[in-house]
């Protein structure tokens, strides 16, 4: 199966521009998205009761918080967020950043808890 990214429209989630490649596919076991994080934009603190999350940084720099521990994610770094763990991130740089996000099992908004 091939999914053509140029045929997909991004959607806005609190300032993040997300292209969900697996949305609408019948029963994928995981979900795959590319997230554009403009300068100064953040993902508020949350946790998933369903999914493990793998964030791979394609471009830019992201300040990540995992269970309260803060660190910087640079290009080609991966942050693994196990199910049930708190996370947040922000782009504190003047340039946009781009992340790949994989959820396993597939993403379900109902299983996400936003803590702020």
C-alpha positions, -999 to +999 in steps of 0.1 A: +000+000+000+013+035-009+000+066+008+008+098-012+016+126+012+010+153-014-026+141-016-032+146+021-043+178+038-028+189+071-050+197+100-044+221+129-041+209+164-035+238+188-010+254+164+007+221+153+002+213+116-004+175+114-005+152+083-020+119+094-010+093+069-030+064+083-062+083+089-091+065+072-072+033+065-090+001+076-076-013+108-040-002+108-020-016+137-001+017+142-006+052+131+019+075+113+019+113+112+043+142+103+040+172+126+052+207+117+059+226+149+062+264+142+085+285+163+071+291+198+044+265+195+040+237+221+021+205+227+005+207+262+012+181+288-006+149+281-005+111+285-020+082+265-038+054+281-036+033+249-005+040+229+033+040+230+045+071+210+078+074+190+088+109+180+116+112+155+129+147+148+135+153+111+144+190+113+149+217+139+151+214+177+124+205+202+124+209+240+108+178+254+095+169+288+090+132+298+076+126+332+089+160+343+125+154+330+135+180+304+158+175+275+165+188+240+157+167+209+180+174+180+177+162+144+178+124+140+170+119+177+141+098+189+120+102+220+100+071+231+070+079+253+057+047+268+019+044+274+009+061+306+038+085+308+034+122+308+050+142+280+050+177+265+071+195+240+077+229+225+097+246+198+117+273+216+138+281+185+132+307+159+128+280+131+101+255+125+107+219+135+093+187+119+086+155+137+075+120+127+051+105+152+042+068+153+015+055+177+013+018+185-014+007+186-031+033+164-040+067+177-073+072+195-081+107+207-105+093+234-075+075+250-055+107+254-056+127+287-046+163+286-032+174+319-032+212+316 
